[in-house]
Amino acid sequence: MITRLERIDVNGIELEYEVAGSGPPVVFIHGSHVADGYLPLMGEPELRERFQLIRYHRRGLAGSSPVTGPVSIAEQAADCAGLLQALGVGPAHVAGQSYGGVIALQMAVDQPALVRSLALMEPAMLFMVPSAQAFLDGAAPVIEAYQRGDKAGAVRGFLESVAGPEAETILEARIPGGWAQAIADADTFFQVEMPALGEWNLSAEQAARIKVPVLYVLGERTWPIFGEVRELVHRLLPRTKDVLIPGVTHFLHGEDPAAVAAPLARFFLAS
């Protein structure tokens, strides 16, 4: 079952959220498809015993308000900022995985007073690197499956491409009900998030305004394109630190939450 969360009004919409632990605040911004992707990290003692952990469902996903039209990355960043403000929290350590990583970067540009540090877990800066066209070509069968009405097949194709053939087994072991929720949220990914990601860019001028500590978290078995993204992040944010999580794919925080929690905790404590 997907965890039942609290609800709060932010920017004219309702967001589901959960707060656990105490200490300096950490907000988790999840990636596409898996709205409860950070659920495994919420129970990790390395984090829960040292920090106030906040996770939420982005608009259009799980039980947060549905989307009724285009939603930009900047609007997604404003939602996270609005959540922190509504909760009376901040500045916070901001952790974003995949699509959530680009939202975290945008939030650091737009709301610097709310961001204490950035932990970027393979941010989806996919249209800003040399392999962008190859990524699009590889995604074509997934997009075609969605366009012919096969949402389940499209979600399976996407998640197995980023997390391997055992994606469903891994996801269900960590987040029971998460696979069905990912299929239910397919429209948001294909109709809203992919177009918004294609329009998003982080310029060198914008990156120069990001002054907080940055950590890049990379899975050892992830797509090679995220190695290119790492190089891009280092060019834009030269003081970025790195951590490699052994044996995991793009779903690194779900596959081995303990291995991810430890370096995150060290980074947050030092920032």
N, C-alpha and C positions, 0 to 999 in steps of 0.2 A: 504494500500500500504506500502511496505517496504521503509523506508527512503532512498533517494538517497544520497550517501556519496561521499567524495573526494577519490582519488586514489593515492597511493604512491608506489614506487619501494623499496622493502626491501628483502634482501637476494635472489635476483634473481626472486622474485615473486611480484605480485601486491596485496596490501591489501587495502580494503575499510576502511575509517575511518571518524570520526567526532570529532571536537573539539568545545566545548562550555564553556562559562563562563571565569572567570579570577581568578588568584591567584595561590597558590601552585598546581602543577599538580597531578591529579588522573587518573590512567589508569585502565579501566575495562576490564577484560578478561572473555569472556562469556563461558558458558558451552556448552554441546552438544545439537544438534537439533535446539535450538532457537538462531539464530545468532544475533537477535535484542533484546535479553533478557534484556539488560541494558537500552533500550530506555526509559522505564518509569522513571528510576532514573535520566536521563539526564535533565529532566524538574523540578526536585524537588528543590525548593528554598534553602532548607538547604544546598544543595551541590552546585548548580549552582551559587549562589550569593557569594560563598566563595572560590571556587576552579576552576581551569581549568580542565574540564572534557574531557577525551579522551576515546572513545570506538572504536572498530574496529571489522571487520569480520575476524575471523581466516581463514587460508588457507583451501580451500576445502569447504567453506561455503558461501552461498549467492553469492555476486558478486566478492569476492576475487578469486585469481588464483585457479583453480582446482588442486586437488592432482593427481599425476601420479605414486605414489608408496607409500611405508611406510613413515610415518612422526612421529618421536619420540617426546616425551614430551620435550626433550632438544631442538629439532628444533623449536617446538612451542614457547618455552621460548625465543629462539634467535630471533624469529620473533617479539615478543613484545619488546624486547630490541632494535632491529633494528629500529622499528617504533619510539620509543622514541628518539633514536639517530638521525634519519632522520628529526624529527621534532625539534631537538635542545632542547629537554626537559629532565629534570632529575636533581637530583633523584626525583622519583615520589612515591606517595602512590599507592600501587598496590592492587586492589581488584579483587579476582577471585572467581567465583561461580562454584561448581561442578567440571567438567573437567578443567575449568579455574583456579580453586583453586590449582590443582596440578601443573599447568603451572606456577602459581605465586610462589609457593614454589621452583620449579626448577630454576626460574629466580633469586630468592633471593640467591640461592646457586651459580649460574653461573655468575651473574652480580650484585654483592652486591652494587657496587657504584651507580647503577641506582635505587635502592630500598630504599625508606625512611621508609615505614611501609608496613605491610601485613594485609589485611582484608580478611579472609578466610570464604566464605559463603558455608558451607557444602562441603568441598573439597572431590573429588571422590577418596579417598584413600581406595577404597573398597576391594582391594585384599591384604590389609595389616592388616585386622582385623579378629577376630574369625569367624564372620558370612560370610566370603567371599564365601564359598561353598554354603551356603544357598542362597546368592544373585545370584550366577550363576544358581542354580537350579530354582529359581524363574523367572529368565530371559529367561529360555529355550523356553517357548512358543513364546516370542517376537522374539527370534533369528530364530526359526523355521518358523515363519510367513515371515520374511525377506528372508530366504533361498528359500522359495517356490514362491517368487516374489511378495508377498503382502506387499509392502513398506508402504502403508497407514495404513494397519492393524498393522504392526510392530511398526510404530511411535505412533499410537494411544495407543497400549498396553503399550509401554514404558512411554509415557507422562502421561497416566491415572494412572499408577502405582506409579509415583512420585508426581503427583499433584492432584490425585483424579478424579472421574468421570466427573467433570466439567472442566477438563483441557482445552478442546478446547474453551469453552465459556470464561474462564478466559483469555486465551492467546489472543483470537481474540478481546476481549474488550480492552486489553492493547496494543496489537501489531497487528493491522489489517493486514491480509495477512501472519501472522507469522506461522499459521498452515500449509498452503500450502508450505511455504518455508522449514519448518521442514521436510516435506515429500520429497521435492526436494533434500534435503541434506542427505537423509538417507544413501546413499552409503558411504559417508565420515564417518558417525558414525559407521556403522557396519563393514566396510572393513578396516578402517584406525585407528579410535580412540579407539575402544574396544581392538584391539590387542596391540596398543601402551600402553594403560593403564595397561594391563596385564603384560607387561614387565617392567613397571616403579616401582621404589622403592626409598624411602627416608631413607637413613641409619642414624644411630645415629651420625656418624662422619660428615655426610653432614649437618644434622640439627644443630649441634654444631657451624657451621660456620654462621648460621643465627643470627644476633645480633640485628636486628631491632624490634620495637614493633610489636606484633601480636594480632589480634582480631579474635576470632572464633564466627561466627554468625550462630545460630541454629534456625530452625523453630519449633514451638511448636508441630505441627501436622506432622512432617516429619517422614521418615523411621527410625526405631530404630537403624539401622546400622550407621546412622550419629551421634548418641550418642556414639557409639563405636569409630568412627573416632575422635570425640572430645576428648575422653580419650587418644587416641593415640597421637594426637597433643599435649596435655598437657604433656605427657611423654617425647616426643621429644623436645618440646619447653616449658619448665616449667613456663615461665613468661607470657604465653598466657592469655589474658583476654577474658571474655565471654559476649555475649549478647543473650538473648532469645527473638525472635519475636513472640508475641502471635498470635494464630489462623491461622498460615500459614504452608504450606507444603514446599517441596524442591524448589518450584518456588517462594520463599519468596519475592524476590525483584520485582516480577511481580504482586503478589497478593496484597501486601501492601507496595508500594514503599516509602510512607511517613514514615512508621514505621521503615523501613530499613535505610532511608537516615539520620534520626536524630542521631542514635548512630554512624553511619559511620562518620558523620561530627564531632561529639564530639571526636571520636578516632583520626581522622586525625589532628584536631586542637591541640590535646595534644601530638602528636607524632613528 
